[in-house]
């Protein structure tokens, strides 16, 4: 059963990004490989060193920060420097802390109750669009937006996918860059409501309460959800909102169906209510398997492997956590210090880790009574991250 699970998940990589992941697999024989000014980093300790010891250029072309600059201009989460960067990360971490996640939780638990109901009657459910709806609804609530969940998710997916294609080598880069700019504008239009000089950001009061899965007010007015005034934001803060939407939506859409497929194929439903399985699934699926970074200054990430300012580092999170060779094992899990590396490390750790764990845990708990199996699956060949375009499951209990 484990072999079936791994074979299915391998399809996601081979069909969505065949050239890239074939190249990475061919290069993983050495912990770190230098190809000109590019370092391909597979080793765990070198991966950690790159994130914690090497100053990073957050606005370099071909990095997350560079994509933010193209997406929304200065002001995005990853392209700021010094105190501005730290304050932005603190603000986001507060929104995604324990209390913030619990305020957001009803958004997706209600969707799980409604959308998974057909399983109890012997019906089938496609987990891919459900993941997109959860991602869009959660991002809207997090940002205090009155946006349709599917529309926001689609815009964030398109922005992420086109930005990724624009950074790949090849003759189509200029056309891909133009597509990325158009996709960014569509997303910015959603996170900055028409006719307003600013749009709402969730403050301490949490997401606005609504009867449906969207957040905000139907008239586009700003609200914080606690009756207080919204936090005003201009284009820079809209860039932060767009960045958060792209990150949250693309990782959620990639992670939830892939993890569920692993449990279906691997016969792991008996462990579905255990938090350790969530960590193991996130380790093995590694929703963001590759972190592109550029060094702002020199250093060393491994013995005899110096890094020079301007060097590009491809940090292979999937290999750093042994996702390519160690299956999820809730009985003998990888140590937490290893599994958490899929979310980065140090000051570069992802602030959305708690949200990701909670969403996946709730999805598995909702599916567990039905012990579903996969009846049809199709890979999304356009997604920024390895993802299923459709993953239809049917109950067996």
PEUR-V406500 format. One line per field, one symbol per residue. ss: DSSP state (H for helix, E for strand, L for the rest). A space follows every 10 residues. Layout:
ss->???
This chain:
ss->LHHHHHHHHH HHHHHHLHHH HHHHHHHLLL LEEEELLEEE ELLHHHHHHH HHLLLELLLL LLLHHHHHHH HHLLLLLLLL LHHHHHHHHH HHHHHLLHHH HHHHHHHHHH HHHHHLHHHH HLLEEEHHHH HHHHHHHHHH HHHLLLLLHH HHHHHHHHHH HHHHHHLLLL LLHHHHHHHH HHHHHHHHHH HLLLLLLLLL LLLLLLLLLL LLLLLLLLLL LLLLLLLLLL LLLLHHHHHH HHHHHHHHHH HHHHHHHHHH HHHHHHLLHH HLLLHHHHHH HHHHHLLLLE EEEEELLLEE EELLEEELLL LEEEEEHHHH LLLLLLLLLL LLLLLHHHHH HHHLLHHHLL LLHHHHHHHH HHHHHHHHLL LLEEEEEEEE LLLLLLEEEE EEEELLL
